[in-house]
Amino acid sequence: MLNRLKEYQFSALEKVFGGLPGEVYLFGSKVNLKRKGGDIDILWICPNDDLRTLQKKLELTVKYQKMFDERIDIQIFPSIE
């Protein structure tokens, strides 16, 4: 895996997004090996209209930040089908 996530960050993301429908992608500075710092940028392609809400985004953000006090930015988009 070519990214700058540490193992504990990857494990935490698996706990946060595991079991949710759709696909989860890492993007932004964490996928650029030449960069330093930066928040964790996540793109969640979610097929379920009921889960694509600000409330769900905040819930997932808080769930991650309770494990680690780090910045995470979650973008939720519908599936293209």
C-alpha positions as CSV (number, residue, x, y, z in Angstrom):
1,M,0.0,0.0,0.0
2,L,1.6,3.3,-1.1
3,N,0.4,5.9,1.3
4,R,1.5,7.7,4.4
5,L,-1.0,6.1,6.8
6,K,0.4,4.5,9.9
7,E,-0.8,1.0,10.8
8,Y,-2.9,2.4,13.8
9,Q,-4.6,4.9,11.5
10,F,-5.4,2.2,8.9
11,S,-6.8,-0.1,11.7
12,A,-8.9,2.8,13.1
13,L,-10.4,3.5,9.6
14,E,-11.2,-0.2,9.2
15,K,-13.1,0.0,12.5
16,V,-14.9,3.2,11.5
17,F,-15.9,2.2,8.0
18,G,-16.0,-1.6,8.4
19,G,-19.5,-3.0,7.7
20,L,-20.7,0.0,5.9
21,P,-22.0,-0.3,2.3
22,G,-20.0,1.0,-0.6
23,E,-16.4,1.8,-1.2
24,V,-13.9,3.9,0.8
25,Y,-10.9,5.6,-0.7
26,L,-8.0,7.6,0.8
27,F,-7.0,10.7,-1.2
28,G,-5.2,14.0,-0.7
29,S,-1.8,14.5,0.9
30,K,-1.7,11.1,2.6
31,V,-1.4,9.4,-0.8
32,N,1.6,11.6,-1.8
33,L,4.8,10.0,-0.4
34,K,6.6,13.3,-0.9
35,R,4.3,15.3,1.4
36,K,4.3,15.7,5.1
37,G,1.5,16.4,7.6
38,G,-2.0,16.9,6.5
39,D,-5.3,15.5,7.6
40,I,-6.8,12.2,6.5
41,D,-9.0,12.7,3.5
42,I,-11.6,10.0,2.9
43,L,-14.0,9.5,0.0
44,W,-16.9,7.2,0.8
45,I,-19.0,6.1,-2.2
46,C,-22.2,5.2,-0.5
47,P,-25.1,3.6,-2.3
48,N,-27.6,4.2,0.5
49,D,-29.4,7.6,0.4
50,D,-30.2,7.3,4.1
51,L,-26.5,7.2,5.1
52,R,-25.4,10.2,3.0
53,T,-26.1,12.8,5.6
54,L,-24.3,15.4,7.6
55,Q,-25.2,13.5,10.7
56,K,-23.6,10.3,9.5
57,K,-20.5,12.3,8.4
58,L,-20.2,13.8,11.8
59,E,-20.8,10.5,13.5
60,L,-18.0,8.8,11.6
61,T,-15.6,11.8,12.2
62,V,-16.3,11.7,16.0
63,K,-15.9,7.9,16.0
64,Y,-12.4,8.2,14.5
65,Q,-11.4,11.2,16.6
66,K,-12.4,9.4,19.8
67,M,-9.7,6.8,19.0
68,F,-7.1,9.4,17.9
69,D,-7.1,13.2,18.2
70,E,-6.3,13.7,14.5
71,R,-8.0,15.6,11.7
72,I,-10.1,13.6,9.3
73,D,-12.2,15.0,6.4
74,I,-14.9,12.6,5.1
75,Q,-16.6,13.2,1.8
76,I,-19.7,11.1,1.0
77,F,-20.9,10.7,-2.6
78,P,-23.6,8.5,-4.2
79,S,-22.7,5.5,-6.3
80,I,-22.8,6.1,-10.0
81,E,-24.9,3.3,-11.5
